[in-house]
Amino acid sequence: MCGVRCVRKIIEEIKENIKMSKPISILGIAGSLRLQSYNRAALRAATQIAPEGTTVEIFELDGIPGFSEDEERNPPEKVVELKRRIREADAVLFVTPEYNYSIPGVLKNAIDWASRPYGDSAWSGKPAAIMGASVGTIGTARAQYHLRQVMVFLNMFPINQPEVMIANAHERFDAEGNLTDEKTKEFIRQLLQGLVDWTRRLEQQGGS
């Protein structure tokens, strides 16, 4: 016969199974406005190869004005939408080019907007993953490491591996921007699965 403690244990197990089976939503943000951007193409590929039960939704950064502290308590509608979408998502996927050894201004600008005003950051506590594409051989490594530094203050929790640095991107996408390199697709799959597993783990710890 199952007593009160036994019933409680069963209930907790049921709750945990429900939590582990719920869909995971990932907000994908590419740090480029260029229409033929390899990073935007890589993000589109991620939406197509996400793990079962996972959705990757894209937020475009075009239309966000330069950050001004004078406007942070009355932000433009696009920023309001960005913060809402971040908060609704279970995790965030950044796909960043590398400009001058760092992340693009358009991405840093969006990060700044969504972190303000002080005490109202939409980023805090979010699991995250990073990838990037470049026609060079380094594959945005320096930009990714710089973004990790930014995420320390944002109180985000990025996964460390796998590192997806898509070098020689012009050889891995076709003329229409479709990712054709199977090895790169597999790296992205592993990154997304790692992000899903990490997100569930953090949710489990938060509910314990």
NUVEXLUM-862686 format. One record per residue (C-alpha): residue number from 1; residue in one letter; x, y, z. Coordinates in steps of 0.05 Angstrom, whole numbers, always signed. Layout:
residues N
(pt NUM; A; (X; Y; Z)),
...
***
This chain:
residues 208
(pt 1; M; (+0; +0; +0)),
(pt 2; C; (+27; +68; -19)),
(pt 3; G; (+29; +118; +37)),
(pt 4; V; (+31; +195; +36)),
(pt 5; R; (+106; +197; +22)),
(pt 6; C; (+99; +147; -34)),
(pt 7; V; (+43; +187; -66)),
(pt 8; R; (+84; +250; -61)),
(pt 9; K; (+143; +216; -95)),
(pt 10; I; (+98; +192; -152)),
(pt 11; I; (+69; +261; -161)),
(pt 12; E; (+139; +291; -164)),
(pt 13; E; (+160; +239; -216)),
(pt 14; I; (+99; +256; -258)),
(pt 15; K; (+114; +330; -254)),
(pt 16; E; (+187; +317; -274)),
(pt 17; N; (+166; +275; -334)),
(pt 18; I; (+119; +330; -357)),
(pt 19; K; (+174; +382; -350)),
(pt 20; M; (+224; +340; -389)),
(pt 21; S; (+175; +327; -445)),
(pt 22; K; (+151; +398; -456)),
(pt 23; P; (+173; +432; -521)),
(pt 24; I; (+233; +478; -518)),
(pt 25; S; (+231; +544; -554)),
(pt 26; I; (+296; +577; -576)),
(pt 27; L; (+300; +649; -600)),
(pt 28; G; (+351; +656; -656)),
(pt 29; I; (+385; +722; -667)),
(pt 30; A; (+435; +734; -723)),
(pt 31; G; (+482; +793; -716)),
(pt 32; S; (+478; +814; -788)),
(pt 33; L; (+430; +856; -830)),
(pt 34; R; (+459; +834; -897)),
(pt 35; L; (+408; +798; -939)),
(pt 36; Q; (+458; +747; -965)),
(pt 37; S; (+492; +738; -897)),
(pt 38; Y; (+521; +669; -884)),
(pt 39; N; (+503; +678; -811)),
(pt 40; R; (+430; +690; -827)),
(pt 41; A; (+434; +629; -873)),
(pt 42; A; (+464; +588; -816)),
(pt 43; L; (+407; +610; -770)),
(pt 44; R; (+356; +589; -823)),
(pt 45; A; (+390; +522; -826)),
(pt 46; A; (+384; +515; -750)),
(pt 47; T; (+308; +524; -755)),
(pt 48; Q; (+306; +465; -803)),
(pt 49; I; (+349; +416; -764)),
(pt 50; A; (+327; +430; -692)),
(pt 51; P; (+316; +369; -648)),
(pt 52; E; (+247; +338; -644)),
(pt 53; G; (+203; +378; -597)),
(pt 54; T; (+244; +441; -606)),
(pt 55; T; (+229; +504; -645)),
(pt 56; V; (+278; +557; -667)),
(pt 57; E; (+244; +623; -682)),
(pt 58; I; (+282; +681; -714)),
(pt 59; F; (+282; +753; -691)),
(pt 60; E; (+309; +802; -742)),
(pt 61; L; (+348; +862; -715)),
(pt 62; D; (+332; +910; -772)),
(pt 63; G; (+296; +973; -750)),
(pt 64; I; (+326; +978; -680)),
(pt 65; P; (+355; +1049; -671)),
(pt 66; G; (+420; +1063; -636)),
(pt 67; F; (+415; +1056; -561)),
(pt 68; S; (+405; +1119; -520)),
(pt 69; E; (+399; +1119; -445)),
(pt 70; D; (+351; +1179; -452)),
(pt 71; E; (+301; +1131; -485)),
(pt 72; E; (+312; +1068; -445)),
(pt 73; R; (+248; +1077; -404)),
(pt 74; N; (+207; +1092; -466)),
(pt 75; P; (+239; +1044; -516)),
(pt 76; P; (+217; +1037; -589)),
(pt 77; E; (+165; +983; -605)),
(pt 78; K; (+217; +938; -637)),
(pt 79; V; (+256; +936; -572)),
(pt 80; V; (+193; +922; -532)),
(pt 81; E; (+180; +863; -579)),
(pt 82; L; (+252; +839; -572)),
(pt 83; K; (+249; +838; -497)),
(pt 84; R; (+182; +802; -498)),
(pt 85; R; (+207; +749; -546)),
(pt 86; I; (+270; +737; -504)),
(pt 87; R; (+228; +728; -441)),
(pt 88; E; (+180; +681; -476)),
(pt 89; A; (+236; +637; -503)),
(pt 90; D; (+267; +581; -462)),
(pt 91; A; (+336; +595; -491)),
(pt 92; V; (+373; +640; -539)),
(pt 93; L; (+417; +622; -600)),
(pt 94; F; (+465; +677; -623)),
(pt 95; V; (+494; +671; -693)),
(pt 96; T; (+548; +724; -700)),
(pt 97; P; (+595; +748; -754)),
(pt 98; E; (+662; +776; -733)),
(pt 99; Y; (+678; +849; -745)),
(pt 100; N; (+746; +877; -723)),
(pt 101; Y; (+759; +820; -674)),
(pt 102; S; (+691; +829; -641)),
(pt 103; I; (+615; +823; -649)),
(pt 104; P; (+579; +870; -698)),
(pt 105; G; (+552; +936; -673)),
(pt 106; V; (+481; +916; -693)),
(pt 107; L; (+483; +857; -645)),
(pt 108; K; (+516; +894; -588)),
(pt 109; N; (+464; +949; -597)),
(pt 110; A; (+407; +900; -590)),
(pt 111; I; (+440; +868; -530)),
(pt 112; D; (+446; +936; -496)),
(pt 113; W; (+374; +955; -510)),
(pt 114; A; (+347; +889; -482)),
(pt 115; S; (+390; +895; -419)),
(pt 116; R; (+363; +963; -400)),
(pt 117; P; (+340; +999; -358)),
(pt 118; Y; (+382; +972; -301)),
(pt 119; G; (+344; +917; -264)),
(pt 120; D; (+299; +901; -324)),
(pt 121; S; (+345; +859; -367)),
(pt 122; A; (+310; +808; -410)),
(pt 123; W; (+373; +766; -416)),
(pt 124; S; (+385; +749; -344)),
(pt 125; G; (+383; +674; -329)),
(pt 126; K; (+374; +652; -401)),
(pt 127; P; (+410; +591; -427)),
(pt 128; A; (+447; +607; -491)),
(pt 129; A; (+489; +579; -548)),
(pt 130; I; (+534; +613; -599)),
(pt 131; M; (+554; +598; -670)),
(pt 132; G; (+581; +639; -727)),
(pt 133; A; (+603; +636; -800)),
(pt 134; S; (+660; +670; -836)),
(pt 135; V; (+693; +666; -904)),
(pt 136; G; (+759; +665; -867)),
(pt 137; T; (+793; +607; -832)),
(pt 138; I; (+780; +628; -759)),
(pt 139; G; (+705; +622; -765)),
(pt 140; T; (+686; +679; -717)),
(pt 141; A; (+724; +650; -658)),
(pt 142; R; (+746; +718; -630)),
(pt 143; A; (+675; +746; -636)),
(pt 144; Q; (+646; +686; -601)),
(pt 145; Y; (+695; +691; -543)),
(pt 146; H; (+680; +766; -537)),
(pt 147; L; (+606; +751; -536)),
(pt 148; R; (+618; +701; -480)),
(pt 149; Q; (+651; +757; -441)),
(pt 150; V; (+590; +801; -451)),
(pt 151; M; (+545; +745; -427)),
(pt 152; V; (+581; +743; -360)),
(pt 153; F; (+552; +811; -341)),
(pt 154; L; (+485; +794; -373)),
(pt 155; N; (+480; +734; -326)),
(pt 156; M; (+467; +687; -384)),
(pt 157; F; (+488; +614; -383)),
(pt 158; P; (+520; +592; -450)),
(pt 159; I; (+539; +521; -464)),
(pt 160; N; (+613; +512; -476)),
(pt 161; Q; (+613; +455; -526)),
(pt 162; P; (+609; +441; -582)),
(pt 163; E; (+639; +504; -611)),
(pt 164; V; (+609; +517; -680)),
(pt 165; M; (+656; +562; -719)),
(pt 166; I; (+638; +556; -792)),
(pt 167; A; (+702; +574; -830)),
(pt 168; N; (+705; +581; -906)),
(pt 169; A; (+631; +593; -906)),
(pt 170; H; (+628; +605; -981)),
(pt 171; E; (+645; +532; -991)),
(pt 172; R; (+590; +507; -944)),
(pt 173; F; (+530; +544; -972)),
(pt 174; D; (+501; +545; -1042)),
(pt 175; A; (+483; +606; -1083)),
(pt 176; E; (+413; +608; -1052)),
(pt 177; G; (+441; +608; -981)),
(pt 178; N; (+425; +536; -965)),
(pt 179; L; (+474; +499; -920)),
(pt 180; T; (+500; +440; -961)),
(pt 181; D; (+558; +416; -917)),
(pt 182; E; (+535; +355; -878)),
(pt 183; K; (+590; +359; -826)),
(pt 184; T; (+569; +430; -809)),
(pt 185; K; (+496; +409; -805)),
(pt 186; E; (+517; +355; -755)),
(pt 187; F; (+555; +406; -713)),
(pt 188; I; (+494; +451; -711)),
(pt 189; R; (+450; +392; -691)),
(pt 190; Q; (+497; +376; -634)),
(pt 191; L; (+498; +448; -612)),
(pt 192; L; (+422; +452; -611)),
(pt 193; Q; (+415; +386; -575)),
(pt 194; G; (+466; +409; -524)),
(pt 195; L; (+427; +474; -514)),
(pt 196; V; (+362; +435; -505)),
(pt 197; D; (+394; +388; -454)),
(pt 198; W; (+426; +446; -417)),
(pt 199; T; (+360; +485; -416)),
(pt 200; R; (+323; +426; -386)),
(pt 201; R; (+378; +416; -335)),
(pt 202; L; (+374; +488; -312)),
(pt 203; E; (+298; +485; -309)),
(pt 204; Q; (+303; +422; -267)),
(pt 205; Q; (+351; +456; -219)),
(pt 206; G; (+307; +517; -215)),
(pt 207; G; (+247; +476; -197)),
(pt 208; S; (+282; +433; -146)),
***
